[in-house]
């Protein structure tokens, strides 16, 4: 009697450039993101978190968590996309340029998801003879 076992493996791929795809103050490079931040900043935050794979409500906790959510998300984004920087630098940017930091993260997620697939699912089957 043959027993079939199926295994699903998820492989994540990203481009590794070392730099953010846009500068901190490059709002003119994506006016849609800039306008969204101007008219409904919480919407931009929740959409960015969701597209990055985080719970879309996480950014709403930022005021209660002393901006820790933004700092963690920026650090996680740098790590996932291979962007150079430091946690201290992330914290400084979030504290000094909060809205610009979120706009940059939103543009980065948009660029990364458009340029390469984030996840590929590989299904393998193994047959065992019992």
CNS distance restraints for C-alpha pairs under 8 A (distance, minus, plus):
assign (resid   1 and name CA) (resid 129 and name CA) 5.97 0.50 0.50
assign (resid   1 and name CA) (resid 130 and name CA) 5.42 0.50 0.50
assign (resid   2 and name CA) (resid 127 and name CA) 6.37 0.50 0.50
assign (resid   2 and name CA) (resid 128 and name CA) 5.62 0.50 0.50
assign (resid   2 and name CA) (resid 129 and name CA) 4.56 0.50 0.50
assign (resid   2 and name CA) (resid 130 and name CA) 5.92 0.50 0.50
assign (resid   3 and name CA) (resid 127 and name CA) 5.66 0.50 0.50
assign (resid   3 and name CA) (resid 128 and name CA) 5.11 0.50 0.50
assign (resid   3 and name CA) (resid 129 and name CA) 6.23 0.50 0.50
assign (resid   3 and name CA) (resid 130 and name CA) 6.86 0.50 0.50
assign (resid   4 and name CA) (resid 125 and name CA) 6.68 0.50 0.50
assign (resid   4 and name CA) (resid 126 and name CA) 5.77 0.50 0.50
assign (resid   4 and name CA) (resid 127 and name CA) 4.69 0.50 0.50
assign (resid   4 and name CA) (resid 128 and name CA) 6.48 0.50 0.50
assign (resid   5 and name CA) (resid 125 and name CA) 5.67 0.50 0.50
assign (resid   5 and name CA) (resid 126 and name CA) 5.15 0.50 0.50
assign (resid   5 and name CA) (resid 127 and name CA) 6.40 0.50 0.50
assign (resid   5 and name CA) (resid 128 and name CA) 7.89 0.50 0.50
assign (resid   6 and name CA) (resid 123 and name CA) 6.97 0.50 0.50
assign (resid   6 and name CA) (resid 124 and name CA) 5.84 0.50 0.50
assign (resid   6 and name CA) (resid 125 and name CA) 4.55 0.50 0.50
assign (resid   6 and name CA) (resid 126 and name CA) 6.36 0.50 0.50
assign (resid   7 and name CA) (resid 123 and name CA) 5.79 0.50 0.50
assign (resid   7 and name CA) (resid 124 and name CA) 5.33 0.50 0.50
assign (resid   7 and name CA) (resid 125 and name CA) 6.31 0.50 0.50
assign (resid   7 and name CA) (resid 126 and name CA) 7.97 0.50 0.50
assign (resid   8 and name CA) (resid 121 and name CA) 6.61 0.50 0.50
assign (resid   8 and name CA) (resid 122 and name CA) 5.67 0.50 0.50
assign (resid   8 and name CA) (resid 123 and name CA) 4.56 0.50 0.50
assign (resid   8 and name CA) (resid 124 and name CA) 6.49 0.50 0.50
assign (resid   9 and name CA) (resid 121 and name CA) 5.76 0.50 0.50
assign (resid   9 and name CA) (resid 122 and name CA) 5.14 0.50 0.50
assign (resid   9 and name CA) (resid 123 and name CA) 6.44 0.50 0.50
assign (resid  10 and name CA) (resid 119 and name CA) 6.39 0.50 0.50
assign (resid  10 and name CA) (resid 120 and name CA) 5.74 0.50 0.50
assign (resid  10 and name CA) (resid 121 and name CA) 4.65 0.50 0.50
assign (resid  10 and name CA) (resid 122 and name CA) 6.33 0.50 0.50
assign (resid  11 and name CA) (resid 119 and name CA) 5.60 0.50 0.50
assign (resid  11 and name CA) (resid 120 and name CA) 5.24 0.50 0.50
assign (resid  11 and name CA) (resid 121 and name CA) 6.43 0.50 0.50
assign (resid  11 and name CA) (resid 122 and name CA) 7.66 0.50 0.50
assign (resid  12 and name CA) (resid 118 and name CA) 5.40 0.50 0.50
assign (resid  12 and name CA) (resid 119 and name CA) 4.52 0.50 0.50
assign (resid  12 and name CA) (resid 120 and name CA) 6.46 0.50 0.50
assign (resid  13 and name CA) (resid 116 and name CA) 7.55 0.50 0.50
assign (resid  13 and name CA) (resid 117 and name CA) 6.86 0.50 0.50
assign (resid  13 and name CA) (resid 118 and name CA) 5.39 0.50 0.50
assign (resid  13 and name CA) (resid 119 and name CA) 6.40 0.50 0.50
assign (resid  13 and name CA) (resid 120 and name CA) 7.96 0.50 0.50
assign (resid  14 and name CA) (resid  80 and name CA) 7.36 0.50 0.50
assign (resid  14 and name CA) (resid  81 and name CA) 5.95 0.50 0.50
assign (resid  14 and name CA) (resid 112 and name CA) 7.31 0.50 0.50
assign (resid  14 and name CA) (resid 116 and name CA) 6.62 0.50 0.50
assign (resid  14 and name CA) (resid 117 and name CA) 7.59 0.50 0.50
assign (resid  14 and name CA) (resid 118 and name CA) 6.38 0.50 0.50
assign (resid  15 and name CA) (resid  81 and name CA) 6.39 0.50 0.50
assign (resid  15 and name CA) (resid  82 and name CA) 7.47 0.50 0.50
assign (resid  15 and name CA) (resid 112 and name CA) 7.40 0.50 0.50
assign (resid  15 and name CA) (resid 116 and name CA) 7.31 0.50 0.50
assign (resid  16 and name CA) (resid  81 and name CA) 5.86 0.50 0.50
assign (resid  16 and name CA) (resid  82 and name CA) 4.85 0.50 0.50
assign (resid  16 and name CA) (resid  83 and name CA) 7.10 0.50 0.50
assign (resid  17 and name CA) (resid  81 and name CA) 7.86 0.50 0.50
assign (resid  17 and name CA) (resid  82 and name CA) 6.55 0.50 0.50
assign (resid  17 and name CA) (resid  83 and name CA) 6.70 0.50 0.50
assign (resid  18 and name CA) (resid  82 and name CA) 5.52 0.50 0.50
assign (resid  18 and name CA) (resid  83 and name CA) 4.20 0.50 0.50
assign (resid  18 and name CA) (resid  84 and name CA) 5.20 0.50 0.50
assign (resid  19 and name CA) (resid  82 and name CA) 7.83 0.50 0.50
assign (resid  19 and name CA) (resid  83 and name CA) 4.99 0.50 0.50
assign (resid  19 and name CA) (resid  84 and name CA) 6.15 0.50 0.50
assign (resid  20 and name CA) (resid  83 and name CA) 6.28 0.50 0.50
assign (resid  20 and name CA) (resid 108 and name CA) 6.84 0.50 0.50
assign (resid  21 and name CA) (resid 107 and name CA) 7.86 0.50 0.50
assign (resid  21 and name CA) (resid 108 and name CA) 6.13 0.50 0.50
assign (resid  21 and name CA) (resid 111 and name CA) 7.30 0.50 0.50
assign (resid  22 and name CA) (resid  26 and name CA) 6.11 0.50 0.50
assign (resid  22 and name CA) (resid  29 and name CA) 7.84 0.50 0.50
assign (resid  22 and name CA) (resid 104 and name CA) 6.70 0.50 0.50
assign (resid  22 and name CA) (resid 107 and name CA) 7.28 0.50 0.50
assign (resid  22 and name CA) (resid 108 and name CA) 7.25 0.50 0.50
assign (resid  23 and name CA) (resid 104 and name CA) 6.94 0.50 0.50
assign (resid  24 and name CA) (resid 100 and name CA) 5.95 0.50 0.50
assign (resid  24 and name CA) (resid 101 and name CA) 6.30 0.50 0.50
assign (resid  24 and name CA) (resid 103 and name CA) 7.84 0.50 0.50
assign (resid  24 and name CA) (resid 104 and name CA) 5.64 0.50 0.50
assign (resid  25 and name CA) (resid 100 and name CA) 6.24 0.50 0.50
assign (resid  25 and name CA) (resid 104 and name CA) 7.74 0.50 0.50
assign (resid  26 and name CA) (resid  30 and name CA) 7.71 0.50 0.50
assign (resid  26 and name CA) (resid 104 and name CA) 7.68 0.50 0.50
assign (resid  27 and name CA) (resid  31 and name CA) 6.24 0.50 0.50
assign (resid  27 and name CA) (resid  33 and name CA) 7.44 0.50 0.50
assign (resid  27 and name CA) (resid  34 and name CA) 5.54 0.50 0.50
assign (resid  27 and name CA) (resid 100 and name CA) 7.89 0.50 0.50
assign (resid  27 and name CA) (resid 103 and name CA) 7.25 0.50 0.50
assign (resid  27 and name CA) (resid 104 and name CA) 7.98 0.50 0.50
assign (resid  28 and name CA) (resid  34 and name CA) 7.45 0.50 0.50
assign (resid  30 and name CA) (resid  34 and name CA) 6.57 0.50 0.50
assign (resid  30 and name CA) (resid 107 and name CA) 7.35 0.50 0.50
assign (resid  31 and name CA) (resid  35 and name CA) 5.97 0.50 0.50
assign (resid  32 and name CA) (resid  36 and name CA) 6.10 0.50 0.50
assign (resid  33 and name CA) (resid  37 and name CA) 6.20 0.50 0.50
assign (resid  33 and name CA) (resid  44 and name CA) 7.49 0.50 0.50
assign (resid  33 and name CA) (resid 103 and name CA) 6.42 0.50 0.50
assign (resid  33 and name CA) (resid 106 and name CA) 7.20 0.50 0.50
assign (resid  33 and name CA) (resid 107 and name CA) 7.20 0.50 0.50
assign (resid  34 and name CA) (resid  38 and name CA) 6.23 0.50 0.50
assign (resid  34 and name CA) (resid 103 and name CA) 6.71 0.50 0.50
assign (resid  35 and name CA) (resid  39 and name CA) 6.08 0.50 0.50
assign (resid  36 and name CA) (resid  40 and name CA) 5.53 0.50 0.50
assign (resid  36 and name CA) (resid  41 and name CA) 6.37 0.50 0.50
assign (resid  36 and name CA) (resid  43 and name CA) 7.43 0.50 0.50
assign (resid  36 and name CA) (resid  44 and name CA) 6.04 0.50 0.50
assign (resid  37 and name CA) (resid  41 and name CA) 4.20 0.50 0.50
assign (resid  37 and name CA) (resid  42 and name CA) 7.76 0.50 0.50
assign (resid  37 and name CA) (resid  43 and name CA) 7.78 0.50 0.50
assign (resid  37 and name CA) (resid  44 and name CA) 5.83 0.50 0.50
assign (resid  37 and name CA) (resid  99 and name CA) 7.26 0.50 0.50
assign (resid  37 and name CA) (resid 103 and name CA) 7.04 0.50 0.50
assign (resid  40 and name CA) (resid  44 and name CA) 6.68 0.50 0.50
assign (resid  41 and name CA) (resid  45 and name CA) 6.35 0.50 0.50
assign (resid  41 and name CA) (resid  99 and name CA) 7.90 0.50 0.50
assign (resid  42 and name CA) (resid  46 and name CA) 6.14 0.50 0.50
assign (resid  42 and name CA) (resid  59 and name CA) 7.67 0.50 0.50
assign (resid  42 and name CA) (resid  60 and name CA) 7.24 0.50 0.50
assign (resid  43 and name CA) (resid  47 and name CA) 6.01 0.50 0.50
assign (resid  44 and name CA) (resid  48 and name CA) 6.02 0.50 0.50
assign (resid  44 and name CA) (resid 102 and name CA) 7.92 0.50 0.50
assign (resid  44 and name CA) (resid 103 and name CA) 7.97 0.50 0.50
assign (resid  44 and name CA) (resid 106 and name CA) 7.53 0.50 0.50
assign (resid  45 and name CA) (resid  49 and name CA) 6.18 0.50 0.50
assign (resid  45 and name CA) (resid  56 and name CA) 7.98 0.50 0.50
assign (resid  45 and name CA) (resid  59 and name CA) 6.01 0.50 0.50
assign (resid  45 and name CA) (resid 102 and name CA) 6.80 0.50 0.50
assign (resid  45 and name CA) (resid 106 and name CA) 7.91 0.50 0.50
assign (resid  46 and name CA) (resid  50 and name CA) 6.11 0.50 0.50
assign (resid  46 and name CA) (resid  56 and name CA) 4.63 0.50 0.50
assign (resid  46 and name CA) (resid  57 and name CA) 6.03 0.50 0.50
assign (resid  46 and name CA) (resid  58 and name CA) 7.35 0.50 0.50
assign (resid  46 and name CA) (resid  59 and name CA) 6.19 0.50 0.50
assign (resid  46 and name CA) (resid  60 and name CA) 7.66 0.50 0.50
assign (resid  47 and name CA) (resid  51 and name CA) 6.13 0.50 0.50
assign (resid  47 and name CA) (resid  56 and name CA) 6.51 0.50 0.50
assign (resid  48 and name CA) (resid  52 and name CA) 6.09 0.50 0.50
assign (resid  48 and name CA) (resid  56 and name CA) 7.81 0.50 0.50
assign (resid  48 and name CA) (resid 105 and name CA) 7.37 0.50 0.50
assign (resid  48 and name CA) (resid 106 and name CA) 5.28 0.50 0.50
assign (resid  48 and name CA) (resid 109 and name CA) 7.12 0.50 0.50
assign (resid  49 and name CA) (resid  53 and name CA) 6.36 0.50 0.50
assign (resid  49 and name CA) (resid  54 and name CA) 5.09 0.50 0.50
assign (resid  49 and name CA) (resid  55 and name CA) 6.44 0.50 0.50
assign (resid  49 and name CA) (resid  56 and name CA) 5.27 0.50 0.50
assign (resid  49 and name CA) (resid  57 and name CA) 7.94 0.50 0.50
assign (resid  49 and name CA) (resid  58 and name CA) 7.29 0.50 0.50
assign (resid  49 and name CA) (resid  59 and name CA) 7.23 0.50 0.50
assign (resid  49 and name CA) (resid  73 and name CA) 7.98 0.50 0.50
assign (resid  50 and name CA) (resid  54 and name CA) 5.21 0.50 0.50
assign (resid  50 and name CA) (resid  55 and name CA) 5.83 0.50 0.50
assign (resid  50 and name CA) (resid  56 and name CA) 4.63 0.50 0.50
assign (resid  51 and name CA) (resid 109 and name CA) 7.00 0.50 0.50
assign (resid  52 and name CA) (resid 109 and name CA) 6.38 0.50 0.50
assign (resid  54 and name CA) (resid  58 and name CA) 7.33 0.50 0.50
assign (resid  57 and name CA) (resid  61 and name CA) 7.39 0.50 0.50
assign (resid  58 and name CA) (resid  62 and name CA) 7.38 0.50 0.50
assign (resid  58 and name CA) (resid  69 and name CA) 6.85 0.50 0.50
assign (resid  59 and name CA) (resid  69 and name CA) 6.16 0.50 0.50
assign (resid  59 and name CA) (resid  70 and name CA) 6.90 0.50 0.50
assign (resid  61 and name CA) (resid  65 and name CA) 6.08 0.50 0.50
assign (resid  61 and name CA) (resid  69 and name CA) 7.13 0.50 0.50
assign (resid  62 and name CA) (resid  66 and name CA) 6.02 0.50 0.50
assign (resid  62 and name CA) (resid  67 and name CA) 4.62 0.50 0.50
assign (resid  62 and name CA) (resid  68 and name CA) 6.27 0.50 0.50
assign (resid  62 and name CA) (resid  69 and name CA) 5.41 0.50 0.50
assign (resid  62 and name CA) (resid  70 and name CA) 6.75 0.50 0.50
assign (resid  63 and name CA) (resid  67 and name CA) 6.01 0.50 0.50
assign (resid  65 and name CA) (resid  69 and name CA) 6.96 0.50 0.50
assign (resid  67 and name CA) (resid  71 and name CA) 6.46 0.50 0.50
assign (resid  67 and name CA) (resid  94 and name CA) 7.39 0.50 0.50
assign (resid  67 and name CA) (resid  95 and name CA) 7.63 0.50 0.50
assign (resid  68 and name CA) (resid  72 and name CA) 6.02 0.50 0.50
assign (resid  69 and name CA) (resid  73 and name CA) 6.02 0.50 0.50
assign (resid  70 and name CA) (resid  74 and name CA) 6.06 0.50 0.50
assign (resid  70 and name CA) (resid  94 and name CA) 6.83 0.50 0.50
assign (resid  70 and name CA) (resid 102 and name CA) 7.92 0.50 0.50
assign (resid  71 and name CA) (resid  75 and name CA) 6.18 0.50 0.50
assign (resid  71 and name CA) (resid  87 and name CA) 7.39 0.50 0.50
assign (resid  71 and name CA) (resid  90 and name CA) 5.82 0.50 0.50
assign (resid  71 and name CA) (resid  91 and name CA) 5.49 0.50 0.50
assign (resid  71 and name CA) (resid  94 and name CA) 6.54 0.50 0.50
assign (resid  72 and name CA) (resid  76 and name CA) 6.00 0.50 0.50
assign (resid  73 and name CA) (resid  77 and name CA) 5.98 0.50 0.50
assign (resid  74 and name CA) (resid  78 and name CA) 6.19 0.50 0.50
assign (resid  74 and name CA) (resid  90 and name CA) 6.50 0.50 0.50
assign (resid  74 and name CA) (resid 105 and name CA) 7.05 0.50 0.50
assign (resid  75 and name CA) (resid  79 and name CA) 6.24 0.50 0.50
assign (resid  75 and name CA) (resid  86 and name CA) 7.48 0.50 0.50
assign (resid  75 and name CA) (resid  87 and name CA) 6.17 0.50 0.50
assign (resid  75 and name CA) (resid  90 and name CA) 6.68 0.50 0.50
assign (resid  76 and name CA) (resid  80 and name CA) 6.10 0.50 0.50
assign (resid  77 and name CA) (resid  81 and name CA) 6.02 0.50 0.50
assign (resid  77 and name CA) (resid  83 and name CA) 7.87 0.50 0.50
assign (resid  77 and name CA) (resid 105 and name CA) 7.81 0.50 0.50
assign (resid  78 and name CA) (resid  82 and name CA) 5.65 0.50 0.50
assign (resid  78 and name CA) (resid  83 and name CA) 4.53 0.50 0.50
assign (resid  78 and name CA) (resid  84 and name CA) 6.68 0.50 0.50
assign (resid  78 and name CA) (resid  85 and name CA) 7.33 0.50 0.50
assign (resid  79 and name CA) (resid  83 and name CA) 6.40 0.50 0.50
assign (resid  81 and name CA) (resid 112 and name CA) 7.82 0.50 0.50
assign (resid  85 and name CA) (resid  89 and name CA) 6.56 0.50 0.50
assign (resid  85 and name CA) (resid  90 and name CA) 7.48 0.50 0.50
assign (resid  86 and name CA) (resid  90 and name CA) 6.23 0.50 0.50
assign (resid  87 and name CA) (resid  91 and name CA) 6.19 0.50 0.50
assign (resid  88 and name CA) (resid  92 and name CA) 6.19 0.50 0.50
assign (resid  89 and name CA) (resid  93 and name CA) 6.18 0.50 0.50
assign (resid  90 and name CA) (resid  94 and name CA) 6.11 0.50 0.50
assign (resid  91 and name CA) (resid  95 and name CA) 6.11 0.50 0.50
assign (resid  92 and name CA) (resid  96 and name CA) 6.08 0.50 0.50
assign (resid  93 and name CA) (resid  97 and name CA) 5.40 0.50 0.50
assign (resid  93 and name CA) (resid  98 and name CA) 6.88 0.50 0.50
assign (resid  93 and name CA) (resid 101 and name CA) 6.66 0.50 0.50
assign (resid  94 and name CA) (resid  98 and name CA) 4.61 0.50 0.50
assign (resid  94 and name CA) (resid 101 and name CA) 6.05 0.50 0.50
assign (resid  97 and name CA) (resid 101 and name CA) 5.91 0.50 0.50
assign (resid  98 and name CA) (resid 102 and name CA) 6.47 0.50 0.50
assign (resid  99 and name CA) (resid 103 and name CA) 6.25 0.50 0.50
assign (resid 100 and name CA) (resid 104 and name CA) 6.14 0.50 0.50
assign (resid 101 and name CA) (resid 105 and name CA) 6.25 0.50 0.50
assign (resid 102 and name CA) (resid 106 and name CA) 6.08 0.50 0.50
assign (resid 103 and name CA) (resid 107 and name CA) 6.21 0.50 0.50
assign (resid 104 and name CA) (resid 108 and name CA) 6.13 0.50 0.50
assign (resid 105 and name CA) (resid 109 and name CA) 6.22 0.50 0.50
assign (resid 106 and name CA) (resid 110 and name CA) 6.24 0.50 0.50
assign (resid 107 and name CA) (resid 111 and name CA) 6.06 0.50 0.50
assign (resid 108 and name CA) (resid 112 and name CA) 5.97 0.50 0.50
assign (resid 109 and name CA) (resid 113 and name CA) 6.00 0.50 0.50
assign (resid 110 and name CA) (resid 114 and name CA) 6.11 0.50 0.50
assign (resid 111 and name CA) (resid 115 and name CA) 6.03 0.50 0.50
assign (resid 112 and name CA) (resid 116 and name CA) 6.29 0.50 0.50
assign (resid 113 and name CA) (resid 117 and name CA) 6.25 0.50 0.50
assign (resid 113 and name CA) (resid 118 and name CA) 6.57 0.50 0.50
